[in-house]
Amino acid sequence: MDRQAVYQEITDIFGLVPSFFKELPDATIEAEWRLFKAVQVDDGPIPQKYRELIGLGIAAVMKCRYCAFYHTALAKLFGATQDEIEAAVHYAKSSAGWSAYLNGMQVDYDTFTREVDQACDHVRSQMSQQQRAA
């Protein structure tokens, strides 16, 4: 597919060709568009709103203002509320903070995974008991 065909497909979806696609070299534009479309546009197992909230959380941790703007705009487009946007960013902040602490303190990984598995087993058991009681 040549550049003009890629541009036409992008225009059909977005109504324009964003300038960042125009920066791509001829040798990679089709591959980059196909990957972008598959990951960012096409339906997948995770609904679009939630994919955008995940993207926003990643953007916040990466401190990428382009990605933060993009994923916030698309999350809103697909129905995310301001509370959901704030929760996604707060969750990313918490995860990044705990990652820094656990890695910096060099917490034993085997102990950590064993304890997470144990906690999940406990919660699973609690959920099962609640379902039986309902």
Backbone hydrogen bonds in HBPLUS format (Angstrom, degrees):
<---DONOR---> <-ACCEPTOR-->    atom                        ^
c    i                          cat <-CA-CA->   ^        H-A-AA   ^      H-
h    n   atom  resd res      DA  || num        DHA   H-A  angle D-A-AA Bond
n    s   type  num  typ     dist DA aas  dist angle  dist       angle   num
A0005-ALA N   A0002-ASP O   3.09 MM   3  5.41 120.5  2.46 105.1 119.3     1
A0006-VAL N   A0002-ASP O   3.03 MM   4  6.37 157.5  2.09 155.8 162.9     2
A0007-TYR N   A0003-ARG O   2.80 MM   4  6.06 163.5  1.83 154.2 159.3     3
A0008-GLN N   A0004-GLN O   2.90 MM   4  6.09 149.8  1.99 141.2 149.3     4
A0009-GLU N   A0005-ALA O   3.07 MM   4  6.33 157.1  2.12 144.7 150.0     5
A0010-ILE N   A0006-VAL O   2.91 MM   4  6.20 160.6  1.95 156.4 162.0     6
A0011-THR N   A0007-TYR O   2.84 MM   4  6.00 162.2  1.87 150.1 155.2     7
A0012-ASP N   A0008-GLN O   2.89 MM   4  6.10 152.8  1.96 145.9 153.2     8
A0013-ILE N   A0009-GLU O   3.30 MM   4  6.55 140.4  2.47 138.6 147.6     9
A0013-ILE N   A0010-ILE O   3.11 MM   3  5.29 130.0  2.38  99.3 112.1    10
A0014-PHE N   A0010-ILE O   2.82 MM   4  5.99 174.9  1.82 164.6 165.9    11
A0015-GLY N   A0011-THR O   2.70 MM   4  4.51 145.0  1.82 126.0 133.2    12
A0021-PHE N   A0018-PRO O   2.97 MM   3  5.75 147.0  2.08 121.5 129.6    13
A0022-LYS N   A0019-SER O   2.94 MM   3  4.95 122.4  2.28  95.8 111.5    14
A0024-LEU N   A0021-PHE O   3.20 MM   3  5.51 153.3  2.28 105.9 113.3    15
A0028-THR N   A0025-PRO O   3.06 MM   3  5.68 153.1  2.14 117.0 124.1    16
A0029-ILE N   A0025-PRO O   3.06 MM   4  6.00 133.5  2.28 156.9 170.6    17
A0032-GLU N   A0028-THR O   2.86 MM   4  5.97 168.5  1.87 166.9 170.6    18
A0033-TRP N   A0029-ILE O   2.90 MM   4  5.98 160.6  1.93 149.5 154.9    19
A0034-ARG N   A0030-GLU O   2.89 MM   4  6.07 165.4  1.92 153.0 157.1    20
A0035-LEU N   A0031-ALA O   3.01 MM   4  6.19 163.8  2.04 149.2 153.3    21
A0036-PHE N   A0032-GLU O   2.88 MM   4  6.01 166.9  1.90 149.8 154.1    22
A0037-LYS N   A0033-TRP O   2.78 MM   4  5.88 168.9  1.80 156.2 159.5    23
A0038-ALA N   A0034-ARG O   2.92 MM   4  6.05 160.5  1.96 146.0 151.7    24
A0039-VAL N   A0035-LEU O   2.97 MM   4  6.10 160.2  2.01 154.8 159.5    25
A0040-GLN N   A0036-PHE O   2.66 MM   4  5.46 161.2  1.69 153.6 160.6    26
A0041-VAL N   A0037-LYS O   3.01 MM   4  4.78 146.9  2.12 119.5 128.3    27
A0042-ASP N   A0037-LYS O   2.79 MM   5  5.96 170.3  1.80 168.0 168.6    28
A0050-TYR N   A0047-PRO O   3.00 MM   3  5.58 118.5  2.39 114.4 128.1    29
A0051-ARG N   A0047-PRO O   3.01 MM   4  6.32 154.3  2.08 152.4 160.3    30
A0052-GLU N   A0048-GLN O   2.94 MM   4  6.18 159.1  1.99 156.9 161.7    31
A0053-LEU N   A0049-LYS O   3.02 MM   4  6.33 149.7  2.12 143.1 151.7    32
A0054-ILE N   A0050-TYR O   2.92 MM   4  6.15 153.2  1.99 145.8 152.8    33
A0055-GLY N   A0051-ARG O   2.84 MM   4  6.12 160.6  1.88 147.7 153.6    34
A0056-LEU N   A0052-GLU O   2.81 MM   4  6.04 149.4  1.90 144.5 152.9    35
A0057-GLY N   A0053-LEU O   3.01 MM   4  6.26 156.5  2.07 143.2 148.9    36
A0058-ILE N   A0054-ILE O   2.99 MM   4  6.33 159.4  2.04 155.0 160.4    37
A0059-ALA N   A0055-GLY O   2.84 MM   4  6.03 160.6  1.88 148.2 154.2    38
A0060-ALA N   A0056-LEU O   2.85 MM   4  6.06 153.9  1.92 150.5 157.1    39
A0061-VAL N   A0057-GLY O   3.17 MM   4  6.44 159.3  2.21 145.7 150.1    40
A0062-MET N   A0058-ILE O   2.86 MM   4  6.08 157.5  1.91 153.9 161.1    41
A0063-LYS N   A0059-ALA O   2.81 MM   4  5.77 119.8  2.18 136.6 151.8    42
A0064-CYS N   A0059-ALA O   3.10 MM   5  5.30 157.7  2.15 143.9 149.2    43
A0068-ALA N   A0064-CYS O   2.90 MM   4  6.08 160.9  1.94 153.9 160.2    44
A0069-PHE N   A0065-ARG O   3.00 MM   4  6.02 161.2  2.03 140.3 145.0    45
A0070-TYR N   A0066-TYR O   2.94 MM   4  6.13 169.9  1.95 152.2 155.5    46
A0071-HIS N   A0067-CYS O   2.84 MM   4  5.89 175.5  1.85 156.4 157.7    47
A0072-THR N   A0068-ALA O   3.01 MM   4  5.93 150.9  2.10 139.8 148.0    48
A0073-ALA N   A0069-PHE O   2.93 MM   4  6.06 168.6  1.94 154.1 157.4    49
A0074-LEU N   A0070-TYR O   2.95 MM   4  6.20 164.2  1.98 153.7 158.2    50
A0075-ALA N   A0071-HIS O   2.85 MM   4  5.80 150.9  1.93 137.1 145.8    51
A0076-LYS N   A0072-THR O   2.99 MM   4  6.20 163.5  2.02 152.2 155.8    52
A0077-LEU N   A0073-ALA O   2.92 MM   4  6.15 154.4  1.99 142.1 150.2    53
A0078-PHE N   A0074-LEU O   2.94 MM   4  6.15 148.1  2.04 146.5 153.4    54
A0080-ALA N   A0075-ALA O   2.79 MM   5  5.19 163.5  1.81 145.4 140.6    55
A0079-GLY N   A0076-LYS O   2.98 MM   3  5.05 161.0  2.02 111.7 112.5    56
A0085-ILE N   A0081-THR O   2.99 MM   4  6.32 156.5  2.05 150.0 156.6    57
A0086-GLU N   A0082-GLN O   2.92 MM   4  6.13 164.7  1.94 150.8 154.7    58
A0087-ALA N   A0083-ASP O   2.90 MM   4  6.05 155.3  1.96 142.9 150.4    59
A0088-ALA N   A0084-GLU O   2.93 MM   4  6.12 155.1  1.99 146.6 152.5    60
A0089-VAL N   A0085-ILE O   3.11 MM   4  6.38 160.5  2.15 150.2 154.8    61
A0090-HIS N   A0086-GLU O   2.84 MM   4  6.01 160.4  1.88 151.2 157.5    62
A0091-TYR N   A0087-ALA O   2.84 MM   4  5.95 155.9  1.90 146.8 153.3    63
A0092-ALA N   A0088-ALA O   3.03 MM   4  6.24 156.7  2.08 142.2 148.4    64
A0093-LYS N   A0089-VAL O   2.90 MM   4  6.16 156.9  1.96 149.2 155.6    65
A0094-SER N   A0090-HIS O   2.91 MM   4  6.16 159.9  1.95 149.6 154.7    66
A0095-SER N   A0091-TYR O   2.87 MM   4  6.11 165.9  1.89 153.1 157.0    67
A0096-ALA N   A0092-ALA O   2.87 MM   4  6.02 164.3  1.89 151.6 156.1    68
A0097-GLY N   A0093-LYS O   2.93 MM   4  6.06 155.6  1.99 145.4 152.6    69
A0098-TRP N   A0094-SER O   2.91 MM   4  6.15 164.8  1.93 155.6 159.1    70
A0099-SER N   A0095-SER O   2.88 MM   4  6.01 152.5  1.96 145.2 153.7    71
A0100-ALA N   A0096-ALA O   2.98 MM   4  6.21 158.4  2.03 145.9 150.9    72
A0101-TYR N   A0097-GLY O   3.01 MM   4  6.28 159.1  2.05 147.7 153.5    73
A0102-LEU N   A0098-TRP O   2.81 MM   4  5.94 177.4  1.81 157.9 158.7    74
A0103-ASN N   A0099-SER O   2.95 MM   4  5.93 165.7  1.97 148.9 153.6    75
A0104-GLY N   A0100-ALA O   2.81 MM   4  5.68 154.8  1.88 139.7 148.3    76
A0105-MET N   A0101-TYR O   2.84 MM   4  5.87 156.7  1.89 151.4 157.1    77
A0107-VAL N   A0102-LEU O   3.12 MM   5  5.46 161.3  2.16 153.4 158.5    78
A0106-GLN N   A0103-ASN O   3.09 MM   3  4.83 146.0  2.21  94.1 104.5    79
A0112-PHE N   A0108-ASP O   3.00 MM   4  6.19 160.0  2.04 147.6 153.9    80
A0113-THR N   A0109-TYR O   2.89 MM   4  6.14 168.0  1.90 157.7 159.2    81
A0114-ARG N   A0110-ASP O   3.04 MM   4  6.11 157.1  2.09 142.9 149.6    82
A0115-GLU N   A0111-THR O   2.90 MM   4  6.10 159.0  1.95 152.9 158.4    83
A0116-VAL N   A0112-PHE O   2.93 MM   4  6.20 156.1  1.99 152.4 159.2    84
A0117-ASP N   A0113-THR O   2.97 MM   4  6.14 166.2  1.99 148.5 152.3    85
A0118-GLN N   A0114-ARG O   2.97 MM   4  6.17 155.6  2.03 144.5 151.6    86
A0119-ALA N   A0115-GLU O   2.90 MM   4  6.09 160.2  1.94 148.5 153.5    87
A0120-CYS N   A0116-VAL O   2.88 MM   4  6.12 159.3  1.93 153.4 159.2    88
A0121-ASP N   A0117-ASP O   2.93 MM   4  6.16 156.5  1.99 148.4 154.8    89
A0122-HIS N   A0118-GLN O   3.03 MM   4  6.30 154.6  2.10 146.6 153.4    90
A0123-VAL N   A0119-ALA O   2.94 MM   4  6.23 165.8  1.96 154.3 157.3    91
A0124-ARG N   A0120-CYS O   2.83 MM   4  5.93 161.9  1.86 151.0 156.7    92
A0125-SER N   A0121-ASP O   2.98 MM   4  6.13 153.0  2.06 143.0 150.0    93
A0126-GLN N   A0122-HIS O   2.95 MM   4  6.28 155.9  2.01 149.4 156.3    94
A0127-MET N   A0123-VAL O   2.85 MM   4  6.12 158.7  1.90 153.6 159.3    95
A0128-SER N   A0124-ARG O   2.95 MM   4  6.16 154.8  2.02 145.2 152.2    96
A0129-GLN N   A0125-SER O   2.99 MM   4  6.24 156.0  2.04 148.5 154.6    97
A0130-GLN N   A0126-GLN O   3.00 MM   4  6.26 153.7  2.07 147.1 154.2    98
A0131-GLN N   A0127-MET O   2.96 MM   4  6.21 152.5  2.04 147.8 155.2    99
A0132-ARG N   A0128-SER O   3.04 MM   4  6.27 154.8  2.10 147.0 153.4   100
A0133-ALA N   A0129-GLN O   3.05 MM   4  6.23 147.3  2.16 141.8 150.5   101
A0134-ALA N   A0130-GLN O   3.09 MM   4  6.24 131.3  2.34 138.0 149.9   102
